Amino acid sequence: MQHRLLTIWLLVVVGLLAGCQQTPAASSVGLVPPVAAPELITAVPLPTLPPVTATPLPATLTPIPSPTPLTPTAVPPTPTPYYTGPLSPACGQLLPILPTHATPHTTTLTPDAAALTAVQNRIPDTAVAAWQYILNHPGDVGLVAYRVGNEANGVYLNADVQMPLASVVKLIPLVAYAEAVSLGELDPAAPVSVDTLDAYFLPGYDLRAHNRALTELQENGRLGDGLTTLRLDDVPRMMVRYSSNAAADYLHLLLGQARLEQTAVSLGLTSQTAPCIWLGQFMAMGNHTRSGSDDTAVRGYMNDGVGYGREVSQLADAYINDPAFREAERAWHQENRRPTVETQRLFSHALNAHGSAQEYAALMARIAQNGLSNPESSFLARKYLEWPMVFADNQELFSNLGYKNGSLPGILTTAYYAYPKGEVTPIVVILFFRNLPQPTYRQWRDTLPHDEFARWLLYDPAAIAAVKSVIRNP
């Protein structure tokens, strides 16, 4: 009998231009009634923090230091003619732009028949498609699943291979924000204008995630001054729960490129490539100033990471700071069907931020165990990630559950931690898919078999061992 596990409005980061206004279906496990939107995270009880004695923290907890001052060579060059305003630092201050070890270690699986049968007898029907894809295309999957403290008996498939992260990379600005608030550098009650956020919003690139977030803030009475202002602490909520790219980009520039990259370094994300602002990424795929081929431009970026880092930041600066540029760009996207699906896939797999499943599993375990630089920052990060605990189905199964997902053309990513009821150590599951055929990608955005597979590993106490017997670790 399948468990009813999660009730999540899965919010993908970006879809195909032809389908970007489609609202993805809720999970088949615990569907959200369409007549009543779930309450915002303000209704969630504050996270229950397991006893430290039962969940020992990592041996070394490096506080997030202040960002390293930029050297003169890190300052962007003179802007190109389409924009002459102020420039933000280019992405790639401390981290590389391009991945260096994205080749999979495991490309074929030769499972034992009995082990396969054991999985088939336990796995829910809703997760079978993802499992079959893992068996058939292991080279395009990064999977790590284990109970903290029992890592030796976990599942590891291409665990240290760099994979495109999509919106899972938003865990980095979440942690940086939580650290800045805990240090008194940011005031969560500070007002943020809705019009200010609108300057970071590129319509058609987030499946209406940003608009949905603002609508629910309004419905829950969280917009003040005649529905024109929200609080700063609503911005990371919009970024995590709804995957609003505009909210992520606002935090990105508020915290600064160097601060975000330093955060990744301090968290031990050695496989991390530089997180670049989402606005710039989308416009680097195609924009109204480009007269040549989008495909050629993207391939040029793939051969010049430093140039790409400058261009992506400059495009975002132009959009945010120049209203005429912003209006021209929005009109161009409404009138043109560029970039093509093929260009979007090429860009997303090569130039989106990359990281490894192994290191993101460690990050989720660290957050789950209150392992950031101080208790307040850990508490804040968990408060935003544990928004799915508003749902009764989750409350029956877990004392705590944290979640972030991501989607780009051909890419689906999922990151979880969970404390099953009665347990004092968390389970973490990281599942990254890349190179999904376009029909599969679009279907999975609605049916969510990848998410169902990850959830199964969380709630079935025998699931990890069963999968490990098939995916024999080297």
C-alpha positions as CSV (number, residue, x, y, z in Angstrom):
1,M,0.0,0.0,0.0
2,Q,1.5,3.3,-1.0
3,H,1.9,6.0,1.6
4,R,0.5,9.4,1.2
5,L,3.7,11.4,1.7
6,L,3.8,14.9,0.5
7,T,1.4,17.6,-0.6
8,I,3.7,19.9,-2.6
9,W,3.0,22.5,-5.2
10,L,6.1,21.6,-7.2
11,L,7.4,24.8,-8.7
12,V,9.8,24.4,-11.6
13,V,12.3,27.1,-12.4
14,V,11.9,27.5,-16.1
15,G,10.1,25.6,-18.8
16,L,10.0,25.7,-22.5
17,L,9.0,29.1,-24.0
18,A,6.0,27.4,-25.6
19,G,4.7,26.0,-22.3
20,C,6.0,28.4,-19.7
21,Q,2.5,29.6,-18.6
22,Q,1.3,26.1,-17.8
23,T,0.8,25.4,-14.1
24,P,2.4,22.0,-13.2
25,A,0.2,19.4,-11.6
26,A,0.5,18.7,-7.9
27,S,2.0,15.4,-6.8
28,S,-0.2,12.4,-7.1
29,V,0.6,11.8,-3.5
30,G,-1.6,14.0,-1.4
31,L,-3.1,16.3,-4.0
32,V,-3.9,19.9,-3.1
33,P,-7.6,20.6,-3.5
34,P,-7.8,23.2,-6.3
35,V,-10.4,25.3,-4.4
36,A,-8.3,26.1,-1.4
37,A,-4.7,27.3,-1.6
38,P,-2.5,26.1,1.3
39,E,-1.5,28.7,3.9
40,L,1.8,30.4,3.7
41,I,4.7,29.2,5.9
42,T,3.7,31.7,8.6
43,A,1.2,29.0,9.6
44,V,4.0,26.4,10.1
45,P,5.1,25.7,13.6
46,L,8.7,26.6,14.1
47,P,11.0,23.7,13.3
48,T,11.5,21.2,16.0
49,L,15.2,21.0,16.6
50,P,16.4,17.4,17.5
51,P,18.7,17.1,20.5
52,V,22.3,17.8,19.6
53,T,23.4,14.8,21.6
54,A,21.3,12.6,19.4
55,T,22.4,14.3,16.2
56,P,26.0,15.3,16.6
57,L,27.1,18.2,14.4
58,P,30.0,18.0,12.0
59,A,33.4,18.2,13.6
60,T,34.2,21.5,11.9
61,L,31.7,24.2,11.4
62,T,33.4,27.0,9.5
63,P,31.5,30.3,10.0
64,I,30.6,32.1,6.8
65,P,33.2,34.9,6.7
66,S,32.8,38.3,5.2
67,P,33.4,38.3,1.4
68,T,37.0,38.6,0.2
69,P,37.5,42.1,-1.3
70,L,37.5,42.1,-5.0
71,T,40.8,42.4,-6.8
72,P,41.1,44.9,-9.6
73,T,41.2,42.1,-12.2
74,A,37.8,41.0,-11.0
75,V,36.1,44.3,-11.9
76,P,34.0,44.0,-15.2
77,P,35.4,45.8,-18.2
78,T,33.8,48.8,-19.9
79,P,30.2,48.0,-20.8
80,T,29.2,47.3,-24.3
81,P,27.0,49.8,-26.1
82,Y,23.6,48.3,-25.1
83,Y,24.1,49.5,-21.5
84,T,26.1,52.3,-19.9
85,G,24.9,52.2,-16.3
86,P,26.4,50.8,-13.1
87,L,27.8,47.3,-13.3
88,S,27.7,44.5,-10.8
89,P,30.7,42.2,-10.3
90,A,30.8,39.4,-12.7
91,C,29.9,35.9,-11.6
92,G,33.0,33.8,-11.1
93,Q,34.7,35.9,-8.4
94,L,35.9,32.8,-6.4
95,L,34.4,29.8,-8.2
96,P,34.9,28.6,-11.7
97,I,32.2,29.3,-14.3
98,L,32.5,26.0,-16.2
99,P,32.3,22.4,-14.8
100,T,35.5,20.4,-15.0
101,H,34.4,16.9,-14.0
102,A,30.9,16.3,-15.4
103,T,31.8,12.9,-17.0
104,P,29.9,10.1,-15.2
105,H,31.8,7.3,-13.4
106,T,28.9,4.8,-13.8
107,T,27.2,4.5,-17.2
108,T,25.9,1.0,-17.0
109,L,24.3,-1.2,-14.3
110,T,24.3,-5.0,-14.1
111,P,21.9,-5.7,-11.2
112,D,21.2,-9.0,-9.7
113,A,17.8,-10.4,-10.7
114,A,16.8,-11.0,-7.1
115,A,17.8,-7.5,-6.1
116,L,15.7,-6.1,-8.9
117,T,12.7,-8.1,-7.8
118,A,13.1,-6.9,-4.2
119,V,12.8,-3.3,-5.5
120,Q,9.9,-4.0,-7.8
121,N,8.0,-5.5,-4.9
122,R,8.4,-2.4,-2.8
123,I,8.5,0.7,-5.1
124,P,5.3,2.6,-5.5
125,D,3.8,2.7,-9.0
126,T,4.2,6.5,-9.1
127,A,8.0,6.1,-8.9
128,V,8.5,3.3,-11.4
129,A,9.2,5.5,-14.4
130,A,12.1,7.3,-12.6
131,W,13.5,4.0,-11.4
132,Q,13.4,2.5,-14.8
133,Y,15.1,5.5,-16.2
134,I,17.9,5.2,-13.6
135,L,18.4,1.6,-14.6
136,N,18.5,2.4,-18.3
137,H,20.5,5.7,-18.2
138,P,22.6,5.7,-15.0
139,G,25.2,8.0,-16.6
140,D,22.7,10.9,-16.6
141,V,21.7,10.5,-12.9
142,G,23.3,11.7,-9.7
143,L,21.9,10.0,-6.6
144,V,22.8,10.0,-3.0
145,A,20.6,8.7,-0.2
146,Y,21.5,7.8,3.3
147,R,20.6,8.1,7.0
148,V,23.0,10.4,8.7
149,G,25.4,8.4,10.7
150,N,25.0,5.4,8.5
151,E,26.6,6.8,5.3
152,A,28.4,3.5,4.6
153,N,25.1,1.8,3.8
154,G,23.8,4.6,1.6
155,V,23.2,4.7,-2.1
156,Y,25.7,6.5,-4.3
157,L,25.5,6.8,-8.1
158,N,27.8,9.3,-9.8
159,A,27.9,11.0,-6.4
160,D,30.8,13.3,-7.0
161,V,30.1,14.1,-10.7
162,Q,29.2,17.8,-11.4
163,M,25.5,18.0,-12.5
164,P,23.4,21.0,-13.4
165,L,21.5,22.0,-10.4
166,A,18.6,24.2,-11.7
167,S,16.9,25.8,-8.6
168,V,18.5,23.5,-6.1
169,V,21.4,26.1,-6.3
170,K,19.0,28.5,-4.5
171,L,20.1,26.8,-1.3
172,I,23.3,28.9,-1.5
173,P,21.5,32.3,-1.3
174,L,19.2,30.9,1.3
175,V,22.1,30.1,3.6
176,A,23.8,33.4,2.8
177,Y,20.7,35.3,3.7
178,A,20.2,33.3,7.0
179,E,23.8,34.0,8.0
180,A,23.5,37.7,7.2
181,V,20.3,38.0,9.3
182,S,21.9,36.1,12.2
183,L,24.9,38.5,12.1
184,G,22.6,41.6,12.1
185,E,23.6,42.6,8.6
186,L,20.0,42.4,7.3
187,D,16.7,43.3,8.9
188,P,14.0,40.7,8.0
189,A,11.3,43.4,8.7
190,A,12.8,45.8,6.1
191,P,10.2,46.8,3.5
192,V,10.7,45.7,-0.1
193,S,8.7,47.3,-2.9
194,V,6.7,45.1,-5.2
195,D,7.8,47.4,-8.0
196,T,11.4,46.8,-7.1
197,L,11.0,43.1,-7.4
198,D,9.2,43.6,-10.7
199,A,12.4,45.0,-12.2
200,Y,14.0,41.6,-11.6
201,F,11.1,39.7,-13.2
202,L,11.3,38.4,-16.8
203,P,7.8,37.1,-17.7
204,G,7.5,33.6,-19.2
205,Y,10.5,32.0,-17.5
206,D,9.2,30.6,-14.2
207,L,5.8,29.0,-15.0
208,R,4.2,31.9,-13.1
209,A,6.0,31.1,-9.9
210,H,6.6,34.8,-9.1
211,N,3.0,35.9,-9.8
212,R,1.7,33.0,-7.8
213,A,3.9,33.9,-4.8
214,L,2.7,37.5,-4.9
215,T,-1.0,36.4,-5.2
216,E,-0.7,34.3,-2.1
217,L,1.1,37.0,-0.2
218,Q,-1.9,39.2,-1.0
219,E,-4.5,36.6,-0.1
220,N,-2.8,36.1,3.3
221,G,-2.6,39.8,4.1
222,R,1.2,40.0,3.9
223,L,1.3,42.9,1.4
224,G,1.2,46.3,3.0
225,D,0.9,49.9,1.9
226,G,-2.0,49.3,-0.5
227,L,-0.5,46.0,-1.7
228,T,2.7,47.6,-2.8
229,T,5.2,46.4,-0.2
230,L,6.3,43.2,1.4
231,R,8.8,42.4,4.1
232,L,12.4,41.2,3.3
233,D,11.7,37.9,5.1
234,D,9.0,37.1,2.4
235,V,11.6,37.2,-0.3
236,P,13.5,34.0,0.6
237,R,10.1,32.4,1.2
238,M,9.2,33.3,-2.4
239,M,12.5,31.9,-3.6
240,V,12.3,28.6,-1.7
241,R,8.6,27.7,-1.7
242,Y,7.6,29.1,-5.1
243,S,11.0,29.2,-6.8
244,S,10.6,32.8,-7.9
245,N,13.6,33.7,-9.9
246,A,12.9,37.4,-9.3
247,A,13.1,36.8,-5.6
248,A,16.3,34.8,-6.0
249,D,17.9,37.5,-8.1
250,Y,16.9,40.3,-5.6
251,L,18.7,38.4,-2.9
252,H,21.6,37.6,-5.2
253,L,22.4,41.3,-5.7
254,L,21.5,42.3,-2.2
255,L,24.0,39.8,-0.8
256,G,26.5,40.3,-3.6
257,Q,28.3,37.9,-5.9
258,A,31.4,37.5,-3.8
259,R,29.3,36.8,-0.7
260,L,27.4,34.0,-2.4
261,E,30.5,32.4,-3.8
262,Q,32.2,32.7,-0.4
263,T,29.2,31.0,1.2
264,A,29.6,28.0,-1.2
265,V,33.3,27.8,-0.4
266,S,32.7,27.9,3.3
267,L,30.0,25.2,3.0
268,G,32.6,22.9,1.5
269,L,31.0,22.8,-2.0
270,T,34.2,22.1,-3.8
271,S,32.4,20.9,-6.9
272,Q,30.3,24.1,-7.1
273,T,30.5,26.3,-10.1
274,A,29.6,30.0,-9.8
275,P,25.9,30.7,-9.3
276,C,25.1,33.4,-11.8
277,I,22.0,35.7,-11.7
278,W,19.0,34.0,-13.3
279,L,18.0,37.1,-15.4
280,G,21.3,37.1,-17.1
281,Q,21.2,33.4,-17.7
282,F,17.9,33.6,-19.5
283,M,19.0,36.6,-21.6
284,A,22.3,35.0,-22.4
285,M,20.3,32.2,-24.1
286,G,18.6,34.9,-26.3
287,N,17.9,38.6,-26.1
288,H,16.7,41.5,-28.2
289,T,20.2,43.0,-28.7
290,R,21.5,39.9,-30.4
291,S,21.4,39.8,-34.2
292,G,23.3,36.6,-34.7
293,S,22.7,32.9,-33.8
294,D,21.7,32.1,-30.2
295,D,23.3,28.7,-30.6
296,T,26.6,30.2,-31.8
297,A,26.6,32.7,-28.9
298,V,26.0,29.9,-26.3
299,R,28.8,27.8,-27.8
300,G,31.0,30.8,-27.5
301,Y,30.2,31.1,-23.9
302,M,31.1,27.5,-23.4
303,N,34.6,28.3,-24.7
304,D,34.9,31.5,-22.7
305,G,33.6,31.2,-19.2
306,V,35.1,34.5,-18.0
307,G,33.4,36.3,-20.9
308,Y,30.2,34.6,-20.1
309,G,30.5,35.6,-16.4
310,R,30.8,39.3,-17.4
311,E,28.0,39.1,-20.0
312,V,25.4,37.5,-17.8
313,S,25.9,40.1,-15.1
314,Q,25.9,43.0,-17.5
315,L,22.7,41.8,-19.1
316,A,21.0,41.6,-15.7
317,D,22.2,45.1,-14.8
318,A,20.8,46.5,-18.0
319,Y,17.4,44.8,-17.4
320,I,17.2,45.9,-13.7
321,N,18.5,49.4,-14.1
322,D,17.3,50.6,-17.5
323,P,13.5,50.6,-17.9
324,A,13.7,51.1,-21.6
325,F,15.9,48.1,-22.0
326,R,13.6,46.1,-19.8
327,E,10.5,47.0,-21.8
328,A,12.2,46.2,-25.0
329,E,13.3,42.8,-23.7
330,R,9.9,41.9,-22.5
331,A,8.3,42.9,-25.8
332,W,10.9,40.9,-27.7
333,H,10.2,37.8,-25.7
334,Q,6.4,38.2,-26.3
335,E,7.0,38.5,-30.0
336,N,9.7,35.9,-30.6
337,R,10.0,32.2,-30.1
338,R,13.7,32.4,-29.3
339,P,15.7,30.8,-28.0
340,T,14.9,27.4,-29.4
341,V,14.4,24.3,-27.3
342,E,17.7,23.0,-28.5
343,T,19.5,26.2,-27.4
344,Q,17.8,26.2,-24.0
345,R,18.9,22.6,-23.5
346,L,22.5,23.3,-24.6
347,F,22.8,26.3,-22.4
348,S,21.2,24.7,-19.3
349,H,23.4,21.6,-19.4
350,A,26.6,23.5,-20.0
351,L,26.3,26.9,-18.3
352,N,23.8,26.5,-15.4
353,A,25.4,26.2,-12.0
354,H,26.8,22.7,-11.3
355,G,27.4,20.8,-8.2
356,S,27.6,17.2,-6.9
357,A,25.0,15.1,-5.3
358,Q,27.4,14.0,-2.6
359,E,28.1,17.6,-1.5
360,Y,24.5,18.7,-1.6
361,A,23.6,15.7,0.5
362,A,26.2,16.8,3.1
363,L,24.7,20.4,2.9
364,M,21.2,19.1,3.5
365,A,22.4,17.0,6.4
366,R,24.3,19.9,7.9
367,I,21.2,22.1,7.7
368,A,19.0,19.4,9.1
369,Q,21.4,19.0,12.1
370,N,21.5,22.8,12.8
371,G,25.1,22.9,11.5
372,L,25.4,26.4,10.1
373,S,27.6,28.9,11.8
374,N,25.1,29.6,14.6
375,P,21.8,28.4,15.9
376,E,19.8,31.3,14.5
377,S,21.1,30.9,10.9
378,S,20.3,27.2,11.1
379,F,16.9,27.9,12.4
380,L,16.1,30.4,9.7
381,A,17.3,28.1,6.9
382,R,15.2,25.3,8.2
383,K,12.1,27.5,8.7
384,Y,12.0,28.2,5.0
385,L,12.9,24.7,3.8
386,E,10.4,23.0,6.0
387,W,7.3,24.7,4.5
388,P,5.9,21.3,3.4
389,M,5.2,20.6,7.1
390,V,2.0,22.6,6.8
391,F,0.3,19.5,5.3
392,A,-1.3,16.9,7.5
393,D,0.2,14.0,5.5
394,N,3.7,15.1,6.3
395,Q,2.9,15.7,9.9
396,E,1.8,12.1,10.2
397,L,5.1,10.8,8.8
398,F,7.7,13.3,9.8
399,S,8.7,15.5,12.7
400,N,10.6,17.7,10.2
401,L,11.0,17.7,6.4
402,G,13.0,20.1,4.3
403,Y,12.8,20.3,0.5
404,K,14.1,22.2,-2.6
405,N,13.6,21.2,-6.2
406,G,14.6,22.5,-9.6
407,S,13.8,22.3,-13.3
408,L,15.4,23.4,-16.5
409,P,14.8,22.0,-20.0
410,G,16.0,18.3,-19.8
411,I,17.0,18.7,-16.1
412,L,15.1,17.8,-12.9
413,T,16.6,18.0,-9.5
414,T,15.4,17.2,-6.0
415,A,17.0,17.7,-2.5
416,Y,15.4,16.5,0.7
417,Y,16.1,15.9,4.3
418,A,13.6,14.3,6.7
419,Y,13.2,13.2,10.3
420,P,10.7,10.2,10.2
421,K,8.4,10.3,13.3
422,G,10.2,8.8,16.3
423,E,13.7,9.1,14.7
424,V,16.5,11.3,16.0
425,T,18.7,11.2,12.9
426,P,17.7,12.5,9.5
427,I,17.6,10.9,6.1
428,V,18.9,12.9,3.1
429,V,18.1,12.2,-0.5
430,I,19.6,14.1,-3.5
431,L,18.4,13.1,-7.0
432,F,19.7,14.9,-10.1
433,F,18.6,14.0,-13.7
434,R,20.1,15.5,-16.8
435,N,19.7,15.0,-20.5
436,L,16.1,13.9,-20.2
437,P,14.5,13.6,-23.6
438,Q,12.2,16.5,-24.1
439,P,8.9,14.5,-24.1
440,T,10.1,12.7,-20.9
441,Y,11.0,16.0,-19.3
442,R,7.7,17.6,-20.0
443,Q,5.7,14.6,-18.9
444,W,7.7,14.3,-15.7
445,R,7.0,17.9,-14.8
446,D,3.4,16.9,-14.5
447,T,3.6,13.3,-13.2
448,L,6.7,13.8,-10.9
449,P,8.1,10.2,-10.8
450,H,11.5,11.5,-9.9
451,D,10.0,13.2,-6.8
452,E,8.0,10.2,-5.9
453,F,11.1,8.0,-6.1
454,A,13.0,10.4,-3.8
455,R,10.0,10.4,-1.4
456,W,9.9,6.7,-1.3
457,L,13.5,6.6,-0.1
458,L,12.5,8.9,2.7
459,Y,9.5,7.1,4.1
460,D,10.1,3.4,3.4
461,P,12.7,2.2,5.9
462,A,13.8,-0.7,3.6
463,A,14.0,1.4,0.4
464,I,17.6,2.6,0.6
465,A,18.9,-0.9,1.3
466,A,16.8,-2.3,-1.6
467,V,18.1,0.3,-4.0
468,K,21.7,-0.1,-2.8
469,S,21.5,-3.8,-3.6
470,V,20.8,-2.9,-7.2
471,I,23.2,0.1,-7.5
472,R,26.2,-1.6,-6.1
473,N,28.6,1.1,-4.9
474,P,32.2,0.9,-6.2
